[in-house]
Amino acid sequence: MKKFAFNLMVLFVLASFVLAACGAAPVATEAPAAATEAPVAATEAPVATEAPSAELEGALSIVAWASYIERGETDPAYDWVTEFEANTGCMVSVKTAATSDEMVALMNEGGFDLVTASGDASNRLISGGRVQPIDISRIPSYDKVDPRLQDAAWHTVDGVHYGVPYSSGQNVLMYNSDVFGAEPPTSWSVVFEETTLPDGKSNKGRVQAYDGPIYVADAALYLKATKPELGIDDPYALTRDQFNAAIELLRQQRTLINRYWHDAFIQMDDFTNEGVAVSGSWPFQANYLKYFNAQPIEKVVPVEGATGWADTTMLHVDSVHPNCAYAWMEWSLNPKFQGDLASWFSNIPVRLDACEGNDLLGPDGCKLNGSEDFDKIIWWRTPTSTCSDGSQECVPYHEWVTNYVAVIGGR
């Protein structure tokens, strides 16, 4: 029997995250171009801070997603801070951020040592000079990281590492199995095209979509497969014509939408009580609804693939506790830490041996969280004006923001 260890008390912590997100949704206002558009690399890489000694400074400040840094206060079984503090004397403080844009803003303000940045923020931090290169020789466990993540484009520029992988997860297609019966969906078409679902009813008004501007990439990924004449190669590097086609698809999708979501708990309630049949989602919602709420819910990575987030621990260029920061980055890669985090957050560990022998995660935990679909995922990256061929004809992120706001607003 599959063992899926996930404590229900995570709901109280994640509730604070999603409620905060309600008030700070990334598409609510147009982000300034300076904060959202960035070249792939800074003109001149910042010089890594040289600590005056190897002495640990006694403190560490981290900007993180809610529920990413647990010290056993919500559930004593989930604690990867207390032992670190006891071993190092580095006392950890955490500033929770609700969106990637908030993380970028906080790192621009300064006063923090580390940030757990997603791919739609990490490149902005690099090009903006807000994070410094990482000396991988000070991270002994780095060679244990999944090789597919070690030199990933969202934290490595021109061979220089600007962070240490922390976790990853997928934007899956979640669906009501009672609605689809013996004909489960295999394509994103069920959320982009009006169609009759296997229960004999239209999908109109029964579909949801993520309300962040990075969702434009989901539309582009679908078009890459269904309209090859557009020539889409990278859903995060879109020419004007490719971008316009993605926006037009999203306008078409709007006629099907029940709700644009960013609150995981509201989405779960909509699937349970409001007749929503299918949507892009996260493994957290799908796993919770199926295994802890006994709902007829399944998830799949469709034939076109899916987007996903891969988060990186990055060191502020002006960190005042660099030695404690390096100690934390190394600590974050131990298999117990990674397995416990995966159990708690329904993510994929960045070192695969963490999937084995973890009582909280269980033998099937990584599979349930999507580890077998890793190679189908196109990981979030900040869109810039630089195209895959090096030309400067692609649409930068600030235009993704303004155009997706317009789509949601019916314009």
Number of C-alpha atoms within 10 A of each C-alpha: 5 9 13 22 19 22 16 12 11 15 14 11 15 19 16 15 20 20 17 17 17 15 10 17 21 22 20 17 11 16 18 10 13 10 17 25 23 23 18 22 17 17 10 8 18 16 12 17 17 9 13 8 8 10 11 18 17 14 19 25 21 23 25 21 22 20 20 20 22 21 18 13 9 16 13 9 14 20 18 20 20 13 12 18 17 10 9 15 15 22 16 19 14 18 15 20 22 21 22 20 21 17 24 24 14 16 22 17 10 14 14 23 24 28 28 27 30 28 23 25 25 32 30 29 28 29 20 23 20 21 29 23 23 21 14 17 8 13 17 12 17 19 11 15 19 15 13 10 20 18 19 17 18 28 31 22 19 10 10 15 21 28 29 28 29 25 26 24 25 29 24 25 24 23 25 21 18 15 20 16 13 9 11 17 22 13 16 23 15 23 24 24 16 17 15 12 19 16 12 10 11 14 23 22 16 20 26 26 23 18 20 19 21 23 20 23 26 26 22 28 24 24 22 20 16 12 13 11 10 17 14 21 15 15 26 28 26 29 23 13 14 21 25 15 18 24 21 14 19 22 19 15 21 23 15 22 20 20 20 16 20 20 19 19 16 14 20 19 13 18 25 17 9 12 15 24 26 27 29 24 23 20 23 18 18 26 22 18 19 14 13 13 12 10 18 17 23 19 26 21 23 16 13 19 22 25 23 22 20 27 27 27 25 30 29 29 23 17 21 18 22 26 23 26 26 21 18 22 25 17 20 24 25 18 22 21 18 27 29 26 27 28 25 23 21 29 26 29 28 30 23 17 17 22 26 16 13 20 16 21 27 19 18 15 26 23 13 21 26 20 18 11 15 18 11 16 18 21 26 24 26 22 30 24 20 19 19 15 8 9 10 14 16 21 23 25 24 20 19 25 23 16 20 24 20 14 17 17 10 10 9
